[in-house]
Amino acid sequence: ERRTRAAMARGTVLTALAVVVVAVAAAPLLRGSIEYEGQSATAKLAYIWSRVTADTTSHPWPSLLQLSHIYIESMSPTVDYVSDEFPDGRSKLIHSVGAVAQCAFKYNRAGNYTGLFEGADHGIIRMSSALEPDTSDTDDAPDSAFIPAAAFKFLRDGVQSGNFMAMHLLTSWDSWNIFSQPLSNHLSRANLDLKTKALGLKFDTVSDWAFFLGLSDFASYRQDGSRVARPNFPYQLLFYPTADVADRFPDRFDSYFTDQLETLASGTTLYNIYAKDTPGAHPVHIGDVVTTSRFTSSDYGDNTLFLKHQRFEDDLALRPEWLREGPTA
């Protein structure tokens, strides 16, 4: 009888431990936690994608009152916070609604760049509009506030992800086709309206090069987490849409951009990536962005997924000679 009670007790303990293990495994990983960052790139991508697909409805666009908070809140988390999820209590006030897909960066070895430039298989692309577009006039895209962007996150084993973002303009496009224009991680301040100038001044509080995003972190760790002793990275990236996607959607409005993105198959080559090695260099084709899943709308992608911006000053600290070649912020 004593042996029976002991066996039952051991069974109860083992059952309790099993419940704890399952509960821990199912629990969301802590934002910015060491436990999360220590995971493999594959595990981190699986976690993010499970959250992305848990609710495939778009988060609401912010109201004008909510949007005004961007002029009050600190911009420091955008460039300083290290995590794949937004800090608690912070909302995505611009680029608030988009579509998310898994992707890979296929490097062709041109340029001899390092880190994730050597190839990155565990990526996320999120395509969005900076502001809520006005679709009431289907032919008048220039007045629509349709301002597309593509943000990229590539996961690495045991270290933080590599992130960058690309746009074409900071003002409305003259087309409803999200693939009608090339994108870049460097943007011009020319011909900005007053609202965008004010937003630029806000970003100026955290960088003297607010419209240039750095790439040195992307080149500093490979996807297996190994550190690069001497990172090699380009001055600028240019993303040219492939003909397959550029010719797929019309210039006039016929459906919402997230709905259009969801029609693209896994395995679609979205962009040919060109790099300028220095400010005066000729762009060279270094690889392509290829989807490894279909796009989906996502409340998590709109509300929680965080894509860190790197200060261009970090790049200049390693490449001070670029300043002598004349780039202007």
FIDOPA-836684 format. One line per 5 residues: number of its first residue (from 1); their letters; for each residue x negated, z, y negated of N, C-alpha, C. Coordinates in steps of 0.02 Angstrom, whole numbers. Layout:
NUM = a = X:Z:Y:X:Z:Y:X:Z:Y; ...
***
This chain:
1 = errtr = -42:0:61:0:0:0:-43:0:-63; -99:42:-59:-143:44:-117:-175:-24:-128; -194:-58:-71:-225:-125:-78:-175:-174:-108; -111:-166:-88:-59:-211:-115:-51:-202:-189; -49:-137:-212:-42:-123:-283:-102:-149:-322
6 = aamar = -162:-141:-293:-223:-165:-326:-222:-241:-333; -200:-275:-280:-196:-348:-282:-146:-371:-335; -89:-334:-337:-39:-352:-387:-66:-341:-458; -104:-288:-467:-132:-274:-533:-182:-328:-553; -225:-348:-504:-272:-401:-519:-236:-466:-537
11 = gtvlt = -182:-481:-501:-143:-541:-515:-112:-539:-584; -88:-479:-604:-59:-471:-671:-111:-483:-725; -172:-455:-714:-226:-464:-763:-245:-537:-769; -253:-571:-711:-272:-641:-712:-219:-684:-746; -155:-668:-733:-101:-705:-765:-103:-695:-841
16 = alavv = -115:-633:-862:-119:-618:-934:-177:-656:-966; -235:-658:-931:-293:-694:-957:-278:-768:-963; -244:-796:-913:-226:-866:-914:-181:-883:-973; -134:-838:-987:-88:-848:-1044:-128:-848:-1109; -176:-801:-1114:-217:-797:-1175:-258:-861:-1184
21 = vvava = -289:-885:-1129:-329:-945:-1132:-288:-1005:-1154; -228:-1013:-1124:-184:-1068:-1143:-163:-1062:-1215; -147:-1001:-1237:-125:-991:-1306:-181:-1009:-1355; -244:-988:-1340:-299:-1004:-1383:-311:-1079:-1386; -307:-1111:-1327:-318:-1184:-1324:-266:-1221:-1364
26 = aapll = -205:-1196:-1365:-151:-1231:-1399:-148:-1216:-1473; -182:-1162:-1495:-179:-1141:-1564:-216:-1190:-1609; -192:-1201:-1671:-228:-1245:-1717:-298:-1218:-1730; -347:-1263:-1734:-414:-1242:-1751:-417:-1222:-1824; -458:-1172:-1839:-462:-1146:-1907:-493:-1198:-1953
31 = rgsie = -467:-1203:-2013:-492:-1251:-2062:-563:-1231:-2082; -609:-1278:-2073:-678:-1266:-2092:-714:-1216:-2048; -687:-1199:-1991:-716:-1146:-1950:-776:-1171:-1911; -821:-1125:-1896:-881:-1141:-1856:-859:-1164:-1786; -806:-1132:-1759:-782:-1151:-1693:-760:-1224:-1691
36 = yegqs = -727:-1246:-1744:-705:-1316:-1746:-764:-1363:-1755; -807:-1349:-1804:-862:-1395:-1818:-909:-1401:-1759; -912:-1349:-1716:-956:-1351:-1658:-932:-1395:-1602; -870:-1420:-1607:-842:-1462:-1554:-875:-1531:-1554; -864:-1567:-1500:-888:-1636:-1497:-845:-1680:-1542
41 = atakl = -872:-1738:-1560:-834:-1786:-1601:-770:-1807:-1565; -775:-1815:-1499:-716:-1835:-1460:-662:-1782:-1463; -682:-1718:-1457:-633:-1663:-1459:-602:-1657:-1528; -642:-1664:-1580:-615:-1658:-1648:-567:-1715:-1663; -584:-1776:-1641:-538:-1832:-1652:-473:-1821:-1614
46 = ayiws = -478:-1795:-1552:-417:-1782:-1513:-374:-1731:-1547; -404:-1680:-1576:-366:-1628:-1612:-331:-1659:-1673; -369:-1696:-1714:-340:-1726:-1773:-283:-1773:-1755; -294:-1815:-1704:-244:-1864:-1687:-181:-1831:-1659; -189:-1775:-1623:-130:-1739:-1598:-88:-1713:-1657
51 = rvtad = -122:-1692:-1710:-86:-1668:-1769:-55:-1727:-1808; -93:-1782:-1813:-68:-1842:-1848:-2:-1866:-1817; 0:-1868:-1751:58:-1897:-1717:113:-1847:-1701; 103:-1783:-1719:154:-1733:-1705:217:-1744:-1747; 208:-1771:-1807:265:-1785:-1852:249:-1850:-1888
56 = ttshp = 281:-1904:-1869:263:-1969:-1897:310:-1990:-1954; 333:-1940:-1992:368:-1954:-2053:321:-1943:-2112; 332:-1980:-2165:290:-1972:-2225:308:-1909:-2262; 258:-1877:-2291:270:-1820:-2334:298:-1846:-2401; 341:-1809:-2434:370:-1833:-2498:316:-1843:-2551
61 = wpsll = 326:-1893:-2594:283:-1901:-2652:292:-1841:-2698; 241:-1819:-2733:249:-1762:-2779:292:-1781:-2839; 326:-1732:-2865:365:-1743:-2927:316:-1747:-2986; 342:-1768:-3043:299:-1772:-3103:272:-1703:-3121; 313:-1651:-3112:290:-1583:-3125:233:-1564:-3078
66 = qlshi = 242:-1578:-3014:189:-1563:-2966:126:-1604:-2980; 136:-1667:-2998:79:-1710:-3012:38:-1685:-3072; 72:-1654:-3120:37:-1629:-3179:-12:-1573:-3163; -4:-1542:-3104:-49:-1487:-3085:-120:-1511:-3074; -129:-1576:-3064:-197:-1601:-3052:-241:-1591:-3114
71 = yiesm = -209:-1587:-3173:-248:-1576:-3234:-264:-1502:-3245; -236:-1459:-3202:-247:-1387:-3208:-294:-1361:-3153; -284:-1385:-3092:-323:-1359:-3036:-396:-1382:-3039; -439:-1345:-3006:-510:-1362:-3003:-521:-1423:-2958; -567:-1466:-2978:-586:-1523:-2938:-643:-1506:-2889
76 = sptvd = -670:-1446:-2893:-727:-1428:-2851:-714:-1436:-2776; -656:-1416:-2749:-646:-1425:-2677:-652:-1498:-2654; -636:-1545:-2697:-639:-1616:-2678:-710:-1635:-2658; -760:-1605:-2689:-829:-1624:-2675:-869:-1569:-2640; -843:-1507:-2639:-882:-1451:-2612:-854:-1423:-2547
81 = yvsde = -790:-1430:-2535:-758:-1399:-2476:-775:-1440:-2414; -799:-1405:-2362:-819:-1439:-2300:-768:-1423:-2246; -726:-1472:-2230:-675:-1464:-2179:-641:-1531:-2169; -606:-1538:-2113:-565:-1598:-2102:-493:-1586:-2122; -478:-1525:-2146:-411:-1508:-2169:-414:-1478:-2239
86 = fpdgr = -362:-1490:-2278:-358:-1465:-2346:-363:-1389:-2348; -392:-1362:-2402:-391:-1289:-2410:-319:-1263:-2414; -308:-1204:-2389:-242:-1174:-2394:-219:-1170:-2467; -157:-1188:-2478:-129:-1183:-2545:-142:-1243:-2590; -178:-1293:-2565:-193:-1352:-2606:-155:-1412:-2578
91 = sklih = -128:-1453:-2622:-88:-1511:-2602:-123:-1575:-2621; -105:-1629:-2587:-132:-1695:-2602:-89:-1726:-2656; -111:-1721:-2718:-70:-1741:-2775:-77:-1815:-2792; -133:-1846:-2774:-139:-1918:-2780:-156:-1945:-2710; -142:-2009:-2700:-147:-2037:-2632:-105:-1995:-2583
96 = svgav = -45:-1977:-2606:-5:-1927:-2570:29:-1954:-2508; 41:-2019:-2505:76:-2050:-2448:35:-2109:-2423; 26:-2112:-2357:-12:-2166:-2328:2:-2174:-2254; -39:-2214:-2221:-35:-2224:-2149:-105:-2214:-2120; -107:-2189:-2059:-169:-2168:-2027:-179:-2205:-1961
101 = aqcaf = -241:-2224:-1947:-259:-2253:-1882:-327:-2228:-1861; -340:-2230:-1796:-407:-2219:-1772:-447:-2283:-1782; -512:-2276:-1793:-553:-2336:-1804:-625:-2324:-1782; -663:-2378:-1780:-734:-2375:-1765:-771:-2418:-1816; -832:-2396:-1831:-876:-2436:-1873:-927:-2470:-1828
106 = kynra = -924:-2535:-1825:-967:-2575:-1782:-1026:-2602:-1824; -1084:-2571:-1815:-1144:-2587:-1854:-1181:-2646:-1822; -1204:-2693:-1864:-1239:-2751:-1836:-1315:-2747:-1845; -1339:-2688:-1867:-1410:-2673:-1873:-1443:-2702:-1936; -1407:-2738:-1977:-1435:-2762:-2039:-1446:-2703:-2086
111 = gnytg = -1503:-2701:-2120:-1516:-2649:-2169:-1552:-2588:-2141; -1552:-2580:-2075:-1587:-2522:-2044:-1564:-2456:-2072; -1499:-2449:-2085:-1473:-2386:-2111:-1464:-2336:-2054; -1461:-2273:-2071:-1465:-2219:-2022:-1401:-2179:-2017; -1401:-2130:-1973:-1344:-2085:-1965:-1284:-2121:-1936
116 = lfega = -1227:-2111:-1965:-1166:-2144:-1942:-1167:-2219:-1955; -1211:-2242:-1999:-1219:-2314:-2008:-1245:-2348:-1944; -1276:-2309:-1900:-1301:-2337:-1837:-1245:-2352:-1788; -1185:-2334:-1806:-1127:-2344:-1763:-1086:-2281:-1758; -1021:-2288:-1766:-976:-2229:-1765:-912:-2249:-1730
121 = dhgii = -899:-2216:-1674:-842:-2235:-1631:-781:-2191:-1640; -789:-2133:-1673:-736:-2083:-1675:-713:-2073:-1747; -675:-2123:-1772:-657:-2124:-1842:-583:-2122:-1855; -568:-2105:-1917:-500:-2106:-1944:-502:-2147:-2009; -455:-2193:-2016:-444:-2227:-2080:-375:-2209:-2105
126 = rmssa = -371:-2191:-2168:-306:-2178:-2200:-300:-2224:-2260; -248:-2266:-2261:-236:-2311:-2316:-176:-2287:-2355; -183:-2286:-2421:-132:-2255:-2463:-128:-2291:-2530; -82:-2269:-2571:-79:-2289:-2641:-91:-2227:-2683; -130:-2234:-2736:-147:-2176:-2777:-85:-2143:-2806
131 = lepdt = -35:-2184:-2825:28:-2159:-2853:86:-2190:-2816; 145:-2162:-2825:205:-2189:-2793:221:-2256:-2824; 221:-2309:-2785:236:-2375:-2813:311:-2384:-2827; 325:-2420:-2881:394:-2437:-2898:411:-2504:-2867; 453:-2503:-2816:469:-2564:-2779:532:-2598:-2804
136 = sdtdd = 558:-2576:-2862:621:-2604:-2886:615:-2676:-2907; 556:-2696:-2932:545:-2766:-2951:498:-2796:-2899; 524:-2835:-2855:485:-2859:-2797:431:-2908:-2816; 434:-2938:-2876:385:-2987:-2896:333:-2960:-2945; 345:-2901:-2973:305:-2878:-3028:258:-2822:-3006
141 = apdsa = 210:-2837:-2964:162:-2788:-2940:120:-2756:-2995; 99:-2793:-3048:56:-2762:-3099:86:-2702:-3133; 152:-2696:-3135:184:-2638:-3166:211:-2589:-3115; 188:-2593:-3053:218:-2555:-2999:185:-2488:-2985; 125:-2476:-3012:84:-2418:-2994:62:-2421:-2921
146 = fipaa = 58:-2482:-2893:32:-2490:-2825:-44:-2495:-2831; -79:-2442:-2810:-152:-2436:-2819:-183:-2418:-2752; -195:-2467:-2709:-217:-2453:-2641:-287:-2422:-2636; -297:-2386:-2582:-362:-2356:-2566:-368:-2350:-2491; -430:-2350:-2467:-444:-2336:-2397:-494:-2279:-2394
151 = afkfl = -477:-2227:-2356:-521:-2170:-2347:-542:-2167:-2274; -605:-2151:-2263:-633:-2152:-2195:-663:-2085:-2177; -652:-2065:-2116:-681:-2003:-2088:-709:-2020:-2019; -773:-2006:-2009:-803:-2017:-1943:-830:-1950:-1917; -808:-1932:-1857:-825:-1867:-1829:-893:-1870:-1795
156 = rdgvq = -927:-1811:-1796:-993:-1804:-1766:-995:-1742:-1722; -1036:-1744:-1671:-1043:-1686:-1626:-1076:-1628:-1663; -1041:-1571:-1666:-1072:-1509:-1688:-1086:-1501:-1761; -1073:-1553:-1802:-1084:-1548:-1875:-1024:-1578:-1911; -1023:-1570:-1976:-966:-1593:-2015:-960:-1669:-2013
161 = sgnfm = -899:-1693:-2025:-886:-1765:-2023:-918:-1799:-2083; -926:-1866:-2076:-948:-1907:-2132:-888:-1942:-2162; -881:-1939:-2229:-822:-1965:-2263:-841:-2009:-2322; -802:-2059:-2335:-806:-2095:-2398:-740:-2129:-2412; -732:-2151:-2473:-669:-2181:-2495:-685:-2245:-2533
166 = amhll = -640:-2293:-2530:-651:-2356:-2565:-587:-2380:-2598; -595:-2410:-2657:-539:-2439:-2694:-562:-2504:-2726; -515:-2540:-2754:-531:-2601:-2791:-526:-2588:-2866; -471:-2559:-2886:-458:-2543:-2956:-428:-2473:-2960; -433:-2444:-3019:-399:-2380:-3032:-332:-2391:-3065
171 = tswds = -312:-2454:-3073:-248:-2471:-3103:-210:-2517:-3054; -147:-2532:-3070:-104:-2569:-3024:-133:-2637:-3007; -124:-2656:-2943:-145:-2722:-2921:-94:-2775:-2944; -115:-2838:-2941:-68:-2893:-2957:-37:-2922:-2894; -41:-2885:-2839:-12:-2908:-2776:13:-2847:-2738
176 = wnifs = 66:-2858:-2697:91:-2806:-2652:54:-2806:-2585; 8:-2852:-2576:-29:-2858:-2513:-88:-2809:-2515; -87:-2759:-2473:-138:-2706:-2474:-207:-2733:-2453; -208:-2792:-2423:-272:-2823:-2403:-290:-2884:-2446; -262:-2887:-2506:-274:-2946:-2548:-340:-2941:-2587
181 = qplsn = -371:-2882:-2589:-430:-2873:-2631:-485:-2836:-2592; -548:-2849:-2608:-602:-2809:-2579:-603:-2739:-2610; -633:-2693:-2574:-638:-2623:-2596:-711:-2604:-2603; -724:-2549:-2639:-792:-2524:-2645:-791:-2449:-2657; -848:-2417:-2641:-855:-2346:-2657:-879:-2335:-2729
186 = hlsra = -890:-2388:-2767:-906:-2385:-2837:-851:-2419:-2877; -827:-2386:-2928:-772:-2413:-2968:-791:-2416:-3042; -758:-2460:-3078:-771:-2469:-3148:-723:-2428:-3190; -747:-2406:-3248:-704:-2371:-3296:-671:-2420:-3345; -684:-2483:-3339:-659:-2532:-3387:-583:-2540:-3382
191 = nldlk = -551:-2550:-3439:-480:-2567:-3444:-434:-2515:-3413; -450:-2452:-3420:-408:-2399:-3393:-354:-2379:-3443; -295:-2362:-3417:-242:-2337:-3461:-257:-2263:-3477; -217:-2235:-3522:-231:-2167:-3546:-226:-2116:-3490; -177:-2124:-3445:-169:-2076:-3390:-231:-2076:-3345
196 = tkalg = -256:-2136:-3329:-313:-2140:-3284:-376:-2116:-3319; -383:-2129:-3384:-439:-2102:-3421:-439:-2025:-3420; -379:-1997:-3428:-373:-1924:-3426:-392:-1897:-3357; -372:-1933:-3304:-390:-1912:-3236:-465:-1918:-3226; -495:-1970:-3254:-567:-1978:-3250:-603:-1921:-3283
201 = lkfdt = -578:-1898:-3340:-609:-1841:-3373:-605:-1778:-3330; -551:-1772:-3292:-544:-1715:-3247:-598:-1718:-3192; -608:-1777:-3163:-660:-1784:-3112:-730:-1777:-3142; -737:-1791:-3207:-801:-1781:-3240:-823:-1708:-3240; -777:-1663:-3228:-795:-1592:-3227:-837:-1574:-3165
206 = vsdwa = -839:-1617:-3114:-878:-1601:-3054:-933:-1653:-3041; -935:-1706:-3080:-988:-1757:-3069:-997:-1798:-3132; -1060:-1815:-3146:-1074:-1861:-3201:-1061:-1933:-3181; -1048:-1943:-3116:-1036:-2010:-3088:-969:-2007:-3051; -917:-1990:-3087:-852:-1974:-3055:-824:-2033:-3016
211 = fflgl = -838:-2095:-3036:-808:-2152:-3002:-857:-2187:-2954; -913:-2154:-2940:-960:-2176:-2889:-962:-2123:-2835; -954:-2143:-2772:-957:-2095:-2717:-1021:-2105:-2677; -1051:-2049:-2656:-1115:-2051:-2621:-1108:-2068:-2548; -1165:-2090:-2518:-1166:-2110:-2448:-1223:-2076:-2409
216 = sdfas = -1263:-2034:-2442:-1321:-2005:-2409:-1303:-1958:-2352; -1247:-1921:-2359:-1227:-1877:-2303:-1207:-1919:-2243; -1174:-1974:-2254:-1154:-2019:-2199:-1215:-2042:-2159; -1272:-2047:-2194:-1333:-2071:-2162:-1377:-2015:-2135; -1357:-1952:-2145:-1401:-1896:-2130:-1394:-1868:-2059
221 = yrqdg = -1337:-1882:-2026:-1326:-1859:-1957:-1294:-1916:-1918; -1318:-1926:-1857:-1288:-1976:-1813:-1224:-1947:-1782; -1186:-1989:-1747:-1123:-1964:-1718:-1135:-1914:-1662; -1197:-1913:-1632:-1211:-1862:-1581:-1234:-1796:-1613; -1233:-1793:-1680:-1251:-1732:-1715:-1324:-1725:-1731
226 = srvar = -1366:-1770:-1708:-1438:-1765:-1721:-1452:-1780:-1795; -1497:-1741:-1823:-1513:-1749:-1894:-1566:-1803:-1904; -1558:-1841:-1957:-1605:-1894:-1974:-1658:-1866:-2021; -1721:-1873:-2004:-1775:-1845:-2045:-1778:-1878:-2114; -1771:-1944:-2115:-1774:-1981:-2178:-1714:-2028:-2183
231 = pnfpy = -1659:-2003:-2210:-1598:-2044:-2213:-1608:-2109:-2252; -1582:-2163:-2225:-1584:-2227:-2259:-1512:-2251:-2269; -1493:-2263:-2330:-1424:-2278:-2347:-1422:-2328:-2405; -1369:-2367:-2409:-1364:-2417:-2463:-1341:-2386:-2528; -1352:-2423:-2581:-1328:-2404:-2647:-1252:-2408:-2651
236 = qllfy = -1224:-2461:-2621:-1152:-2475:-2629:-1125:-2510:-2567; -1063:-2496:-2549:-1028:-2531:-2496:-972:-2573:-2525; -961:-2631:-2495:-906:-2675:-2513:-867:-2692:-2450; -802:-2685:-2454:-758:-2696:-2396:-716:-2758:-2408; -731:-2811:-2371:-695:-2874:-2378:-644:-2880:-2322
241 = ptadv = -579:-2883:-2339:-528:-2891:-2286:-539:-2955:-2247; -529:-2952:-2182:-535:-3012:-2141:-475:-3058:-2155; -484:-3122:-2140:-429:-3170:-2151:-369:-3152:-2109; -381:-3121:-2051:-326:-3102:-2006:-277:-3055:-2039; -303:-3007:-2079:-258:-2960:-2112:-240:-2983:-2182
246 = adrfp = -286:-3016:-2217:-272:-3037:-2286:-216:-3088:-2290; -209:-3130:-2238:-158:-3182:-2238:-93:-3159:-2206; -91:-3097:-2184:-33:-3076:-2145:25:-3054:-2189; 11:-3029:-2249:64:-3001:-2292:69:-3039:-2357; 129:-3045:-2386:138:-3084:-2446:118:-3046:-2509
251 = drfds = 109:-3083:-2564:93:-3051:-2628:155:-3019:-2659; 214:-3045:-2645:275:-3014:-2670:298:-2960:-2621; 337:-2913:-2645:359:-2858:-2603:411:-2881:-2553; 398:-2865:-2488:450:-2878:-2438:462:-2817:-2394; 414:-2771:-2391:423:-2708:-2355:370:-2659:-2378
256 = yftdq = 382:-2595:-2366:337:-2543:-2390:269:-2549:-2356; 215:-2533:-2392:148:-2545:-2365:135:-2506:-2301; 164:-2446:-2293:153:-2409:-2231:187:-2443:-2173; 245:-2473:-2185:279:-2511:-2132:239:-2572:-2113; 209:-2606:-2161:167:-2663:-2146:107:-2643:-2104
261 = letla = 74:-2588:-2122:16:-2566:-2085:33:-2550:-2012; 93:-2524:-2001:113:-2506:-1933:124:-2566:-1888; 124:-2627:-1917:131:-2686:-1875:64:-2710:-1847; 9:-2682:-1870:-57:-2704:-1848:-74:-2675:-1780; -100:-2716:-1736:-117:-2694:-1668:-183:-2656:-1667
266 = sgttl = -190:-2613:-1617:-255:-2583:-1603:-304:-2639:-1587; -366:-2631:-1611:-416:-2683:-1600:-420:-2734:-1657; -382:-2723:-1711:-384:-2768:-1769:-446:-2754:-1811; -483:-2805:-1827:-539:-2798:-1874:-511:-2801:-1945; -514:-2745:-1980:-485:-2741:-2046:-532:-2766:-2100
271 = yniya = -595:-2745:-2098:-642:-2760:-2151:-709:-2780:-2123; -740:-2830:-2155:-811:-2842:-2148:-846:-2801:-2202; -894:-2760:-2182:-927:-2715:-2230:-993:-2747:-2252; -1001:-2752:-2317:-1063:-2776:-2347:-1096:-2718:-2385; -1162:-2718:-2387:-1199:-2665:-2421:-1247:-2695:-2472
276 = kdtpg = -1251:-2662:-2530:-1304:-2677:-2579:-1357:-2623:-2571; -1417:-2643:-2553:-1469:-2594:-2540:-1491:-2558:-2604; -1490:-2594:-2659:-1508:-2567:-2725:-1459:-2595:-2776; -1459:-2570:-2838:-1411:-2595:-2887:-1414:-2670:-2899; -1473:-2700:-2893:-1479:-2771:-2906:-1480:-2815:-2844
281 = ahpvh = -1470:-2785:-2786:-1477:-2822:-2723:-1416:-2865:-2709; -1427:-2917:-2668:-1373:-2960:-2645:-1338:-2925:-2587; -1271:-2924:-2586:-1236:-2891:-2530:-1251:-2923:-2463; -1261:-2882:-2411:-1276:-2905:-2344:-1224:-2877:-2296; -1200:-2919:-2251:-1151:-2897:-2201:-1185:-2850:-2152
286 = igdvv = -1159:-2788:-2147:-1191:-2738:-2103:-1145:-2717:-2045; -1083:-2736:-2045:-1039:-2716:-1991:-965:-2725:-2008; -923:-2698:-1965:-851:-2708:-1972:-813:-2643:-1956; -754:-2637:-1986:-708:-2582:-1969:-655:-2610:-1923; -648:-2581:-1864:-601:-2604:-1813:-555:-2546:-1794
291 = ttsrf = -490:-2558:-1793:-444:-2505:-1773:-449:-2494:-1697; -442:-2431:-1677:-440:-2413:-1606:-374:-2381:-1587; -326:-2385:-1632:-257:-2365:-1619:-213:-2404:-1667; -149:-2396:-1662:-103:-2423:-1712:-100:-2375:-1771; -81:-2400:-1829:-68:-2358:-1887:-3:-2320:-1877
296 = tssdy = 1:-2262:-1907:63:-2224:-1907:69:-2185:-1972; 131:-2179:-1996:144:-2130:-2049:135:-2061:-2020; 119:-2012:-2062:105:-1946:-2036:111:-1893:-2089; 152:-1842:-2077:157:-1786:-2123:90:-1750:-2127; 56:-1742:-2071:-10:-1710:-2070:-60:-1752:-2110
301 = gdntl = -59:-1817:-2100:-105:-1861:-2137:-94:-1857:-2212; -31:-1850:-2232:-14:-1848:-2303:-26:-1779:-2334; -18:-1726:-2294:-15:-1659:-2322:-75:-1616:-2305; -110:-1631:-2250:-161:-1584:-2226:-230:-1616:-2215; -232:-1678:-2191:-296:-1711:-2177:-337:-1715:-2242
306 = flkhq = -399:-1693:-2239:-443:-1690:-2298:-501:-1738:-2289; -513:-1778:-2341:-568:-1826:-2340:-614:-1811:-2400; -668:-1778:-2385:-713:-1753:-2436:-747:-1811:-2475; -757:-1801:-2540:-794:-1848:-2581:-866:-1821:-2590; -915:-1864:-2585:-984:-1843:-2597:-1006:-1865:-2666
311 = rfedd = -1037:-1818:-2703:-1063:-1835:-2768:-1117:-1888:-2763; -1115:-1936:-2809:-1168:-1987:-2812:-1235:-1957:-2832; -1233:-1900:-2865:-1295:-1866:-2883:-1338:-1849:-2821; -1304:-1836:-2764:-1342:-1822:-2702:-1383:-1883:-2682; -1355:-1943:-2691:-1391:-2004:-2675:-1449:-2015:-2724
316 = lalrp = -1436:-2003:-2788:-1487:-2014:-2838:-1546:-1965:-2830; -1533:-1906:-2804:-1587:-1858:-2792:-1637:-1886:-2742; -1613:-1927:-2695:-1656:-1958:-2645:-1680:-2027:-2665; -1645:-2059:-2712:-1663:-2126:-2735:-1664:-2127:-2812; -1708:-2088:-2844:-1708:-2086:-2918:-1725:-2153:-2949
321 = ewlre = -1758:-2198:-2911:-1776:-2263:-2938:-1714:-2305:-2954; -1657:-2289:-2924:-1597:-2327:-2939:-1577:-2322:-3013; -1592:-2264:-3043:-1575:-2255:-3113:-1613:-2304:-3158; -1672:-2322:-3137:-1712:-2369:-3178:-1685:-2440:-3174; -1643:-2453:-3125:-1615:-2521:-3116:-1549:-2530:-3153
326 = gpta = -1526:-2476:-3186:-1472:-2485:-3234:-1401:-2474:-3213; -1384:-2436:-3159:-1313:-2424:-3147:-1284:-2380:-3202; -1221:-2391:-3218:-1187:-2350:-3268:-1127:-2317:-3237; -1116:-2254:-3255:-1062:-2214:-3224:-995:-2239:-3248
***
